[in-house]
Amino acid sequence: MLMTVMLFITLIVMSVIQSRLVGEGEAAQAPYILNAVVMVVLLIIFTIPTIKWGISESEEMKSMFIEKHESADKASFFKVVKTALKTKNFRVSLLGYTVQVTATTLWNAAQIYFFVDVYGGSIAQQTIPLLLSIIAAIASIPFWSNFTRKGNFKRTYWVTFLLHGLTFLPFLVMFALPFGSSTFVTLHMIFLFISNIFYAGEVTMLMPVASDTYDEVALKLGKRSDATFVGIRNFFFRIAFLVQAIVFFIVLTAVNYIPTLEGQLAVDQGTTVRLGILVMGALIPSILFIIMSQIFRRSYTLVGKEKDDMVKGLKEAGLY
């Protein structure tokens, strides 16, 4: 929980600083190197406590991993990947992770367009909403931990995905407000505060769910191959950035979006452009989250007796 809180703090601090360093349009090119250096320094600072207080395995778990690795038949990389992808719960978890990263990438990348081209303001205006959002996220983590203990990973996962998806829909009303209205930032702050409450629960559940699916595949293989599983997830993590670029290109081209130039004040490009930006940054992420919540609710089965039987099997195999 501590590392989750620290991650939220780091990400928000990085976002706030970045919004101050990076300009709009061509002006963004000048401070790019400074921005990159600052981001690297912040990541190094975050890495130091992660090494000391981050997730670590007990000596018993380390010994088990080493023993099983040395004694088990060496399964080929392709066999491990094939077994993992043939396991339904692993596939569902992998899909959920890909959807989560894709949706949040679309949302985060669209923020510059929201504040400049939809609201008629500047990037710097997102500072207060971002700071309040971290308060919402951190304050809600204990609630989600308690909510999970009273239920299971599956319930928390699909409920937070569904509610997080629904919190993007109110942003669509922004296109109906007058361009440049002071109401924009206030509403954005309120909507983002609520959204981050569910985002915290969603992020908290991603790794526990993934770990359960790693265990299930390990039981099938008779050995631990967690590094390969993480590699598969990282491959799909990269897909999110490709999807974001494609969606932005299609939407911005379709609405004939014209980028703001250096020194130029924000210009209202019309309802179509504003609505297009809200669709790519809010509606599409909302749809992705809502659909994924129902896929997970219907398809994921590692709960109750099935999970208990899996844990029993892992203990008998010396893999737990």
SVG drawing of the C-alpha trace seen along z (x, -y; Angstrom):
<svg xmlns="http://www.w3.org/2000/svg" viewBox="-25 -35 44 67">
<polyline fill="none" stroke="black" stroke-width="0.4" points="0.0,0.0 2.9,-2.3 4.4,-2.0 1.0,-2.6 0.7,-5.8 4.2,-6.9 3.5,-6.0 0.5,-8.3 2.4,-11.1 5.3,-10.7 3.0,-10.6 1.0,-13.7 4.1,-15.7 5.5,-14.8 2.3,-15.9 2.2,-19.2 5.8,-20.0 5.4,-19.0 2.4,-21.2 4.5,-24.1 7.6,-23.3 6.0,-22.3 4.4,-25.0 1.8,-24.7 2.3,-24.2 5.8,-25.1 6.6,-26.5 6.7,-22.9 10.0,-22.3 12.2,-24.8 11.9,-23.3 11.7,-19.7 15.3,-18.7 14.8,-20.4 11.5,-18.6 13.1,-15.3 16.0,-15.8 13.5,-16.8 11.4,-13.7 14.4,-11.4 15.6,-12.9 12.1,-12.4 12.0,-8.8 15.5,-8.2 14.3,-9.7 11.2,-7.4 13.4,-4.4 15.5,-4.8 12.7,-4.1 11.3,-1.5 14.5,0.5 14.4,0.3 10.7,0.6 9.3,2.1 7.9,5.5 10.2,8.3 10.0,12.0 10.7,13.9 13.7,16.1 11.4,19.2 9.9,18.0 13.3,17.3 14.5,20.7 11.4,22.3 11.9,20.4 15.6,21.5 14.9,25.1 12.0,25.4 14.0,23.6 16.9,26.0 14.9,29.2 12.1,28.6 12.2,29.5 13.2,26.4 10.1,25.4 10.8,23.5 9.8,19.9 7.2,20.7 5.7,23.4 5.3,21.1 3.7,18.4 1.4,20.9 0.3,22.3 -0.3,18.9 -2.3,17.7 -4.4,20.9 -5.4,20.2 -8.6,18.2 -8.1,16.3 -4.6,15.2 -6.0,14.0 -8.8,12.0 -6.3,10.4 -4.0,9.5 -6.9,8.0 -7.9,6.0 -4.4,4.7 -4.2,3.7 -7.6,2.0 -6.7,0.1 -3.4,-1.2 -4.9,-2.1 -7.9,-4.0 -5.7,-5.9 -3.2,-6.7 -5.9,-8.1 -7.2,-10.2 -3.8,-11.5 -2.6,-12.3 -5.8,-14.3 -5.4,-16.6 -3.5,-19.3 -6.4,-19.3 -9.0,-19.5 -7.6,-22.6 -6.5,-24.5 -8.9,-23.5 -12.1,-22.5 -11.9,-24.8 -10.1,-27.7 -7.5,-28.0 -3.9,-26.8 -2.2,-23.6 -1.2,-25.3 -4.8,-25.3 -4.7,-21.5 -2.4,-22.0 -5.1,-22.3 -7.3,-19.5 -4.2,-17.2 -3.3,-18.0 -6.8,-17.3 -6.9,-14.1 -4.0,-12.7 -5.8,-13.4 -8.8,-11.5 -6.7,-8.5 -4.6,-8.2 -7.6,-8.7 -9.6,-6.0 -6.9,-3.2 -7.8,-2.0 -11.5,-1.8 -10.6,0.4 -8.4,2.6 -11.3,3.1 -13.8,3.6 -11.5,6.3 -11.2,8.2 -15.0,8.3 -15.3,9.7 -12.6,10.8 -10.2,9.5 -12.7,10.1 -15.5,8.0 -13.2,5.0 -11.7,5.3 -14.9,5.3 -16.7,2.8 -13.9,0.2 -13.5,0.7 -17.3,0.1 -17.4,-3.0 -14.2,-4.4 -15.6,-4.2 -18.8,-5.9 -17.0,-8.8 -15.6,-9.8 -19.1,-10.4 -19.8,-13.7 -16.8,-15.3 -18.9,-15.1 -21.1,-17.9 -18.1,-20.3 -18.8,-20.9 -22.1,-22.5 -20.5,-25.2 -19.3,-28.5 -15.7,-28.4 -13.4,-30.1 -15.9,-29.7 -14.5,-29.7 -16.8,-26.8 -14.7,-24.4 -11.9,-24.1 -14.3,-23.7 -16.2,-20.9 -13.0,-19.2 -11.7,-19.3 -14.9,-17.8 -15.2,-15.1 -11.5,-14.2 -11.6,-14.0 -14.5,-11.4 -12.8,-9.5 -9.5,-9.1 -11.3,-7.4 -12.2,-4.5 -8.9,-4.7 -7.1,-4.0 -9.2,-0.8 -8.6,0.3 -4.8,-0.1 -4.7,1.5 -6.2,4.7 -4.2,5.0 -1.2,6.9 -3.1,9.1 -5.3,10.3 -2.3,10.8 -0.5,12.7 -3.4,15.2 -3.3,15.9 0.5,16.4 -0.1,18.9 -2.7,20.8 -0.3,21.0 2.6,22.0 0.5,24.9 -0.1,26.1 3.6,25.8 4.9,27.3 7.3,24.4 7.5,20.7 7.9,18.5 6.8,15.1 9.4,13.2 8.0,14.5 4.5,13.5 5.6,10.0 7.3,9.8 4.0,10.7 2.2,8.0 4.9,5.5 4.5,6.3 0.8,5.5 1.6,2.4 3.3,1.0 0.2,1.6 -1.6,-1.1 0.7,-3.9 0.1,-2.6 -3.6,-2.6 -3.5,-6.1 -1.6,-7.5 -3.9,-5.9 -7.1,-7.1 -5.7,-10.7 -4.7,-10.7 -8.1,-9.5 -10.2,-11.7 -8.1,-14.9 -7.9,-14.4 -11.7,-13.8 -12.6,-17.0 -10.0,-19.0 -8.1,-20.0 -5.6,-22.9 -2.8,-22.9 -2.3,-26.1 0.9,-27.9 3.5,-29.5 2.3,-32.7 -1.2,-32.2 -4.1,-32.4 -6.5,-29.5 -9.1,-29.8 -12.5,-28.2 -12.4,-25.8 -16.1,-25.0 -18.4,-22.4 -17.2,-19.6 -13.6,-19.9 -14.4,-20.2 -16.7,-17.3 -14.2,-15.2 -11.5,-15.8 -13.9,-14.8 -14.8,-11.7 -11.2,-10.6 -10.2,-11.5 -13.3,-10.6 -16.0,-8.7 -13.6,-6.0 -11.9,-5.4 -15.3,-5.2 -16.5,-2.6 -13.4,-0.5 -13.6,-0.4 -17.3,0.4 -17.0,3.2 -14.0,4.7 -15.7,4.6 -18.4,6.9 -16.0,9.2 -14.1,9.6 -17.3,10.1 -18.5,12.9 -15.3,14.6 -12.9,14.5 -13.2,17.5 -10.4,17.5 -12.6,17.0 -14.0,19.2 -13.4,22.9 -11.5,22.7 -9.0,20.4 -8.8,22.4 -8.1,25.6 -5.4,23.8 -3.7,22.7 -3.9,26.2 -2.4,27.6 0.4,25.0 1.3,26.0 1.4,29.7 3.6,28.9 5.9,26.8 5.1,23.7 3.4,21.6"/>
</svg>
